[in-house]
């Protein structure tokens, strides 16, 4: 018997979700989830405000573009590498998130991993600008440098979370039918774009950690939490629009069990930010830098 067509299966799954899951949303769960997101958003924004007041000033544009001097990697080579990942991001969006999604209904921007890989490539573009110009202090606007440092920290925390979550799912909680429409484990996790989103992404970040000098700051923790909350709102929009939620931790149809997962996810990305900051502080201390 031929394998079912993936697009048809996904359409059937969406229709089934529309007919069954949409009716099962508990109003209390929906209201409580939005309240959690609202309260945490206020706390995160307040934390950013307090940290900025306590530690005014920013990172120099020259440091953002600088090479650490390890393994013979020059500033120019670092800039070219960063530029390559920006161009790869353009390819990834155009080919996978647009072309393949139109043909086969792959991911679009449904999953957190899609958001994190796009964010990572965008960050690499900002960093390459700092590395490839001769005088970043005079050529790059200050707000661009600040944006680069903030999004660098968010890219670290969100990519760690997406990668750990994906490999946890691979070993302990396979969701191939959700991802592909058919139960074809482990191949659904070994598609080239999923390996890019949950493997190559961390290699890119680790490379920049070793060869670059961009810090991850405590003051930017709140931005990582807010990034995940924006994604949660997007996941809920998809759920109301299609009847299908990308993740159980945001799925109202799971009932009150969704709330602990939501809270754990928001706490988890804060932990991921803390881990990334710890690694960068150790690197900078070893190099005698105080960004």
ZIGIZI-V781408 format. One record per residue. SS is DSSP state (H for helix, E for strand, L for the rest). PSI is psi in degrees with one decimal (NA if undefined). D_CENTER is the distance of its C-alpha to the mean C-alpha in Angstrom with 2 decimals. Layout:
SS_PSI_D_CENTER / SS_PSI_D_CENTER
This chain:
L_135.7_38.81 / L_147.2_36.10 / L_143.9_32.47 / L_144.7_31.38 / L_129.8_29.73 / H_-41.8_25.98 / H_-44.9_25.90 / H_-40.6_28.92 / H_-41.0_27.57 / H_-37.8_24.34 / H_-44.2_26.56 / H_-40.8_28.84 / H_-38.9_26.07 / H_-41.9_24.89 / H_-40.0_28.54 / H_-40.4_29.12 / H_-41.2_26.23 / H_-42.6_27.70 / H_-31.8_31.09 / H_-55.7_30.32 / L_-37.0_27.05 / H_-35.6_27.19 / H_-14.6_30.56 / H_1.9_29.47 / L_127.7_27.10 / L_125.0_28.68 / H_-34.9_28.95 / H_-39.9_28.80 / H_-43.6_25.43 / H_-48.7_24.03 / H_-44.4_25.61 / H_-39.0_24.62 / H_-44.4_20.91 / H_-34.7_20.96 / H_-41.9_22.99 / H_-46.3_20.57 / H_-41.2_17.72 / H_-45.4_20.29 / H_-45.8_21.65 / H_-36.4_18.43 / H_-42.2_17.43 / H_-43.8_20.87 / H_-41.2_20.61 / H_-44.3_17.31 / H_-38.7_18.86 / H_-38.7_22.05 / H_-42.9_20.55 / H_-44.7_19.13 / H_-44.1_22.60 / H_-40.1_24.49 / H_-37.6_22.66 / H_-37.2_23.20 / H_-36.5_26.82 / H_-29.1_27.34 / L_71.8_25.89 / L_164.4_26.67 / L_165.8_26.16 / L_-175.4_23.35 / L_139.5_22.57 / L_143.8_24.93 / H_-33.2_23.85 / H_-40.1_25.89 / H_-38.8_24.00 / H_-35.7_20.61 / H_-7.8_22.22 / L_153.0_24.33 / E_148.0_24.41 / L_-11.9_25.09 / L_17.7_28.11 / L_146.6_27.23 / L_22.1_28.30 / L_13.3_29.94 / L_115.9_26.76 / L_169.7_27.89 / H_-42.1_26.13 / H_-42.7_26.82 / H_-40.4_25.50 / H_-42.7_22.25 / H_-40.7_22.02 / H_-40.6_22.79 / H_-43.5_20.13 / H_-40.7_17.48 / H_-37.7_19.11 / H_-43.5_19.06 / H_-28.2_15.29 / H_-47.0_15.29 / H_-36.6_17.96 / H_-38.4_16.25 / H_-39.6_13.36 / H_-43.5_16.26 / H_-44.6_17.76 / H_-44.3_14.75 / H_-46.8_14.47 / H_-44.9_18.26 / H_-53.4_19.17 / H_-55.1_16.72 / H_-22.6_15.00 / H_-66.4_18.38 / H_-54.3_21.34 / H_-33.8_20.61 / H_-37.8_19.34 / H_-41.2_22.57 / H_-44.3_24.71 / H_5.1_23.37 / L_66.1_20.89 / L_-97.8_18.04 / L_-36.0_14.59 / L_-130.1_14.53 / L_36.0_11.42 / L_-41.1_12.14 / L_153.7_9.45 / H_-36.6_5.97 / H_-33.8_5.78 / H_-40.7_7.33 / H_-42.9_5.17 / H_-36.6_2.52 / H_-37.1_6.20 / H_-43.1_7.79 / H_-44.3_6.40 / H_-46.7_7.41 / H_-35.1_10.62 / H_-44.7_11.32 / H_-43.0_11.29 / H_-34.4_13.53 / H_-43.8_15.75 / H_-41.5_16.30 / H_-36.6_17.11 / H_-35.2_19.40 / H_-44.9_21.33 / H_-32.0_22.15 / H_-30.9_23.26 / H_-16.3_25.36 / L_153.1_27.42 / L_-37.7_30.53 / L_81.6_30.32 / H_-31.9_26.81 / H_-34.2_28.38 / H_-17.3_30.58 / H_-28.6_28.54 / L_124.1_25.03 / L_146.9_25.01 / H_-36.8_24.15 / H_-28.4_21.58 / H_-41.1_19.66 / H_-45.1_19.77 / H_-41.9_18.60 / H_-40.5_15.67 / H_-43.0_14.83 / H_-42.6_15.08 / H_-49.8_13.11 / H_-26.2_10.05 / H_-45.7_10.59 / H_-41.0_10.44 / H_-38.5_7.30 / H_-41.0_5.69 / H_-53.6_7.76 / H_-43.0_7.31 / H_-36.3_3.79 / H_-36.1_4.62 / H_-47.7_7.93 / H_-46.2_7.56 / H_-39.0_6.41 / H_-46.2_9.07 / H_-43.1_11.59 / H_-39.9_11.46 / H_-43.4_12.09 / H_-27.8_14.91 / H_-44.8_16.32 / H_-41.0_16.61 / H_-45.0_18.20 / H_-34.4_20.86 / H_-18.0_21.51 / L_63.3_20.36 / L_138.2_20.37 / L_46.6_19.50 / H_-37.1_20.83 / H_-35.0_22.83 / H_-40.8_19.89 / H_-44.6_17.95 / H_-14.5_21.06 / L_-9.3_23.84 / L_154.3_25.88 / L_88.3_25.96 / L_35.1_25.61 / L_139.2_23.91 / L_2.7_22.90 / H_-26.9_22.69 / H_-24.7_20.09 / H_-10.3_17.57 / L_15.9_19.06 / L_148.8_18.53 / H_-37.1_17.70 / H_-29.2_14.48 / H_-35.1_13.22 / H_-32.4_14.44 / H_-44.4_12.60 / H_-22.5_9.17 / H_19.2_10.34 / H_-62.0_12.87 / H_-35.1_13.23 / H_-43.3_9.80 / H_-31.7_11.11 / H_-39.0_14.47 / H_-46.6_13.43 / H_-41.9_12.03 / H_-35.8_15.14 / H_-43.2_17.32 / H_-33.5_16.40 / H_-39.9_16.92 / H_-43.0_20.30 / H_-14.2_21.51 / E_-175.0_20.12 / L_8.3_20.85 / L_130.1_17.92 / L_161.7_17.74 / L_119.2_15.21 / L_147.0_17.21 / H_-34.9_18.02 / H_-14.8_18.46 / H_5.3_14.80 / H_-43.1_13.84 / H_-31.5_14.39 / H_-35.0_11.85 / H_-42.2_8.99 / H_-43.2_10.98 / H_-35.4_11.60 / H_-46.1_8.09 / H_-34.8_7.95 / H_-38.2_11.51 / H_-41.7_11.13 / H_-39.6_9.16 / H_-42.1_12.04 / H_-37.9_14.52 / H_-41.8_13.35 / H_-38.3_13.75 / H_-35.1_17.11 / H_-46.0_18.13 / H_-38.5_17.71 / H_-43.6_19.67 / H_-30.2_22.45 / H_-40.1_22.54 / H_-13.9_22.63 / L_7.5_23.42 / L_128.7_20.57 / L_136.5_17.44 / L_-30.3_14.51 / L_144.3_14.43 / H_-31.3_17.44 / H_-12.7_15.82 / H_6.9_15.82 / L_108.9_18.95 / H_-26.4_22.03 / H_-17.1_24.26 / H_-3.4_23.91 / L_-153.9_25.85 / L_-16.1_25.77 / H_-15.3_23.87 / H_-33.0_20.68 / H_-48.4_21.02 / H_-36.8_20.85 / H_-40.7_17.67 / H_-47.1_16.11 / H_-40.8_17.45 / H_-37.9_16.38 / H_-42.8_12.69 / H_-38.4_13.01 / H_-34.9_15.01 / H_-39.4_12.83 / H_-28.2_9.88 / H_-39.2_12.87 / H_-41.2_14.20 / H_-40.1_11.24 / H_-41.6_11.65 / H_-40.1_15.34 / H_-43.4_15.21 / H_-41.1_13.50 / H_-42.9_16.10 / H_-45.5_18.84 / H_-39.1_18.27 / H_-36.0_18.37 / H_-42.2_21.39 / H_-42.1_23.22 / H_-47.7_22.70 / H_-37.5_23.92 / H_-40.7_26.77 / H_-30.7_27.93 / H_-3.1_28.06 / L_24.5_29.82 / L_146.4_27.27 / L_79.0_26.70 / L_NA_24.08
